[in-house]
Amino acid sequence: MSRPDDEQSRADAESPAHADAGTGADAAEPTAAELIGAALSGAARRAGLSSDGGERTQTVVWSAMGGWRGILESVLPSLAFVVLFTLRPEPLLLSLGASVGLAAVFTVVRLVQKSPPSAALGGLVAAGAAAGLALWTGRGADNFVPGLITNALYGSAMIIAALVGWSLIGLAVGFLMGDGTAWRADRRKRRAFFWLGIAWGVLFFARLGVQLPLYLTDQVTLLGTLKLIMGLPLFAPMVAVTWLVVRALYPRAE
């Protein structure tokens, strides 16, 4: 026959509070995938995307591009460099200065208007680094080296993550939609995010495959032109396709 204090001990051990305490003590640190997913979803929210499945695709794409301001901040610095370099290759400082100057103007305008400066500031840092490299080597084509490296890294990360079953698109969408990493247990979602990750990786490698030969042959004007053509005009349709897939996988709750 059991004693009352033994029964009380068993009851305490089986109580929710006791179970929660044990779970908390044994809880593991967030995994790398969870941290990456949270970071990606945060970036998506800062880009204007939300977990509201009722958003129109046009609105989502426009928000992802940053509206007219985002388009101008993305296009004008590179466009200014290409036009000025084509008209007057020397001195190189002229075209590079115009590119960095425009990026700086966009950043200052955002700071004055107290709007989030992250996009423009990122563009300014990238333009400054690219210009510094080009001035150091004396080759206008080196202004595009950071973009080539970025495409290689992003493309590799997208495809490798998809192949190992941790699609970066899936991680971003999972945390954005409040699903965490549960999508990996859903065969339909896992397959969709696999192919979306592959598609994004192919996009980055397509840019690299077209632009790298032009860089190696020092065709600066054509390289800059194709960089612009393969930028937002390809980015926007990919965002649209991605969002349409997300809406199909996560129907809006009535």
C-alpha positions as CSV (number, residue, x, y, z in Angstrom):
1,M,0.0,0.0,0.0
2,S,1.5,3.4,-1.0
3,R,1.9,6.2,1.4
4,P,0.2,9.6,1.0
5,D,3.5,11.4,0.6
6,D,4.4,9.0,-2.3
7,E,1.1,9.7,-4.0
8,Q,1.6,13.4,-3.6
9,S,5.1,13.2,-5.1
10,R,3.8,11.3,-8.1
11,A,1.0,13.8,-8.6
12,D,3.5,16.7,-8.5
13,A,5.7,14.9,-11.0
14,E,2.7,14.5,-13.4
15,S,1.4,18.0,-13.0
16,P,1.6,20.5,-15.9
17,A,3.7,22.9,-13.9
18,H,6.2,20.2,-13.2
19,A,6.3,19.1,-16.8
20,D,6.7,22.7,-18.0
21,A,9.6,23.1,-15.6
22,G,11.3,20.0,-16.9
23,T,10.7,21.0,-20.5
24,G,12.2,24.5,-19.8
25,A,15.3,23.0,-18.2
26,D,15.8,20.6,-21.1
27,A,14.8,23.0,-23.8
28,A,17.5,23.2,-26.5
29,E,19.0,26.4,-27.9
30,P,17.4,27.6,-31.2
31,T,18.9,25.7,-34.1
32,A,20.8,27.4,-36.9
33,A,17.8,26.7,-39.2
34,E,15.5,28.5,-36.8
35,L,17.7,31.5,-36.5
36,I,18.2,31.7,-40.2
37,G,14.4,31.3,-40.8
38,A,13.6,34.0,-38.3
39,A,16.2,36.4,-39.8
40,L,14.8,35.7,-43.4
41,S,11.3,36.3,-42.3
42,G,12.3,39.5,-40.6
43,A,13.9,40.6,-43.8
44,A,10.8,39.8,-45.7
45,R,8.7,41.9,-43.2
46,R,11.1,44.8,-43.6
47,A,10.7,44.5,-47.4
48,G,6.9,45.0,-46.9
49,L,5.7,41.4,-46.9
50,S,3.4,40.2,-44.2
51,S,1.6,37.0,-43.2
52,D,-1.7,38.2,-44.6
53,G,-2.6,35.8,-47.3
54,G,-5.2,38.2,-48.7
55,E,-2.6,40.6,-50.1
56,R,-2.7,41.1,-53.9
57,T,0.3,39.7,-55.8
58,Q,0.9,43.1,-57.4
59,T,1.0,44.7,-53.9
60,V,3.5,42.1,-52.6
61,V,5.8,42.5,-55.6
62,W,5.7,46.3,-55.4
63,S,6.4,46.2,-51.7
64,A,9.3,43.7,-52.2
65,M,10.9,46.1,-54.8
66,G,10.4,49.1,-52.4
67,G,8.0,51.0,-54.6
68,W,9.3,53.8,-56.9
69,R,11.9,54.8,-54.3
70,G,13.3,51.3,-54.1
71,I,13.4,51.0,-57.9
72,L,15.2,54.3,-58.3
73,E,17.7,53.5,-55.5
74,S,18.4,50.2,-57.2
75,V,18.7,51.3,-60.8
76,L,20.0,54.9,-60.9
77,P,23.5,54.5,-59.4
78,S,24.3,51.6,-61.8
79,L,22.6,53.4,-64.7
80,A,24.6,56.6,-64.1
81,F,27.9,54.6,-64.0
82,V,27.1,52.8,-67.3
83,V,26.0,56.0,-69.2
84,L,28.9,58.1,-68.0
85,F,31.5,55.3,-68.5
86,T,30.2,54.7,-72.1
87,L,30.3,58.4,-72.9
88,R,33.6,59.1,-71.2
89,P,35.6,56.1,-69.9
90,E,38.3,58.4,-68.5
91,P,38.7,59.6,-65.9
92,L,37.1,56.5,-64.2
93,L,36.5,58.6,-61.1
94,L,33.8,60.6,-62.9
95,S,31.5,57.6,-63.5
96,L,32.3,56.0,-60.2
97,G,31.7,59.3,-58.3
98,A,28.3,59.8,-59.9
99,S,27.3,56.3,-58.9
100,V,28.4,56.6,-55.3
101,G,27.1,60.2,-55.1
102,L,23.5,59.1,-56.1
103,A,23.6,56.3,-53.6
104,A,24.7,58.9,-50.9
105,V,21.9,61.2,-51.9
106,F,19.3,58.5,-51.5
107,T,20.6,57.6,-48.1
108,V,20.6,61.3,-46.9
109,V,17.0,61.7,-48.2
110,R,15.9,58.7,-46.2
111,L,17.7,60.0,-43.1
112,V,16.1,63.5,-43.4
113,Q,12.6,62.0,-43.9
114,K,13.2,59.6,-41.0
115,S,12.3,56.6,-43.1
116,P,14.1,53.2,-42.8
117,P,17.6,53.9,-44.3
118,S,18.6,50.2,-44.5
119,A,18.0,49.7,-48.2
120,A,19.7,52.9,-49.3
121,L,22.5,52.5,-46.8
122,G,23.1,49.0,-48.1
123,G,23.2,50.4,-51.6
124,L,25.7,53.1,-50.5
125,V,28.0,50.6,-48.9
126,A,27.9,48.3,-51.9
127,A,28.5,51.2,-54.3
128,G,31.3,52.5,-52.2
129,A,33.0,49.1,-52.0
130,A,32.7,48.5,-55.7
131,A,34.0,52.0,-56.6
132,G,36.9,51.6,-54.2
133,L,37.9,48.3,-55.8
134,A,37.6,49.7,-59.4
135,L,39.7,52.8,-58.5
136,W,42.3,50.5,-56.9
137,T,42.7,48.3,-59.9
138,G,41.9,51.0,-62.5
139,R,39.4,48.7,-64.3
140,G,35.8,49.8,-64.7
141,A,34.7,46.2,-64.9
142,D,35.8,45.7,-61.3
143,N,32.9,47.9,-60.2
144,F,30.7,44.8,-60.8
145,V,32.8,42.4,-58.8
146,P,30.7,42.6,-55.6
147,G,27.6,41.8,-57.6
148,L,29.2,38.8,-59.2
149,I,30.3,37.5,-55.8
150,T,26.8,38.1,-54.4
151,N,25.2,36.1,-57.2
152,A,27.6,33.3,-56.6
153,L,27.0,33.2,-52.9
154,Y,23.2,33.6,-53.0
155,G,22.9,31.0,-55.8
156,S,25.0,28.5,-54.0
157,A,23.2,29.0,-50.7
158,M,19.8,28.6,-52.3
159,I,20.6,25.4,-54.1
160,I,22.6,23.7,-51.4
161,A,19.9,24.5,-48.8
162,A,17.2,23.1,-51.0
163,L,19.2,20.0,-51.8
164,V,19.7,19.2,-48.1
165,G,16.1,19.7,-47.3
166,W,16.3,23.1,-45.6
167,S,15.1,25.4,-48.4
168,L,15.8,29.1,-47.5
169,I,12.5,30.0,-49.1
170,G,10.8,27.5,-46.9
171,L,12.5,28.8,-43.8
172,A,11.6,32.4,-44.6
173,V,8.0,31.6,-45.5
174,G,7.6,29.2,-42.6
175,F,8.5,31.9,-40.0
176,L,6.7,34.6,-41.9
177,M,3.5,32.6,-41.8
178,G,3.9,31.4,-38.3
179,D,4.6,27.9,-39.4
180,G,8.2,27.7,-38.2
181,T,9.9,24.6,-39.6
182,A,6.7,22.5,-39.5
183,W,6.5,22.7,-43.3
184,R,9.2,20.1,-43.5
185,A,6.7,17.5,-42.3
186,D,4.3,18.4,-45.1
187,R,5.3,16.7,-48.3
188,R,3.5,19.2,-50.5
189,K,5.1,22.2,-48.9
190,R,8.5,20.6,-48.8
191,R,8.4,19.9,-52.5
192,A,7.1,23.4,-53.3
193,F,9.8,25.1,-51.3
194,F,12.5,22.8,-52.8
195,W,11.6,23.9,-56.3
196,L,11.3,27.5,-55.3
197,G,14.8,27.3,-53.8
198,I,16.1,25.8,-56.9
199,A,14.4,28.4,-59.1
200,W,15.9,31.3,-57.1
201,G,19.3,29.6,-57.2
202,V,19.1,29.2,-61.0
203,L,18.2,32.9,-61.3
204,F,21.3,34.0,-59.4
205,F,23.5,31.6,-61.4
206,A,22.0,32.7,-64.6
207,R,23.0,36.3,-63.8
208,L,26.5,35.0,-63.0
209,G,26.7,32.9,-66.1
210,V,25.8,35.8,-68.4
211,Q,27.8,38.5,-66.6
212,L,31.0,36.7,-65.7
213,P,32.2,36.2,-69.3
214,L,31.6,39.9,-70.0
215,Y,33.6,40.8,-66.9
216,L,36.5,38.6,-68.0
217,T,36.5,40.2,-71.4
218,D,36.2,43.7,-70.0
219,Q,32.9,44.6,-71.8
220,V,31.9,47.2,-69.2
221,T,29.0,48.8,-71.0
222,L,27.3,45.5,-72.0
223,L,28.0,44.1,-68.6
224,G,26.3,47.1,-66.9
225,T,23.4,47.0,-69.2
226,L,22.7,43.3,-68.7
227,K,23.1,43.7,-65.0
228,L,20.2,46.2,-65.1
229,I,18.1,44.0,-67.4
230,M,18.7,40.9,-65.2
231,G,18.0,42.8,-62.0
232,L,14.5,44.0,-61.1
233,P,12.9,42.7,-64.4
234,L,13.7,39.1,-63.4
235,F,13.4,39.7,-59.6
236,A,9.7,40.9,-59.8
237,P,8.3,37.8,-61.6
238,M,10.2,35.5,-59.2
239,V,8.6,37.3,-56.3
240,A,5.2,37.0,-57.9
241,V,5.6,33.3,-58.5
242,T,6.9,32.7,-55.0
243,W,3.9,34.6,-53.5
244,L,1.4,32.8,-55.6
245,V,2.8,29.4,-54.4
246,V,2.7,30.7,-50.8
247,R,-0.9,31.7,-51.1
248,A,-1.7,28.2,-52.5
249,L,0.1,26.5,-49.6
250,Y,-1.3,28.8,-46.9
251,P,-4.9,29.7,-47.8
252,R,-6.2,32.7,-46.0
253,A,-8.2,31.7,-42.9
254,E,-11.9,32.8,-43.2
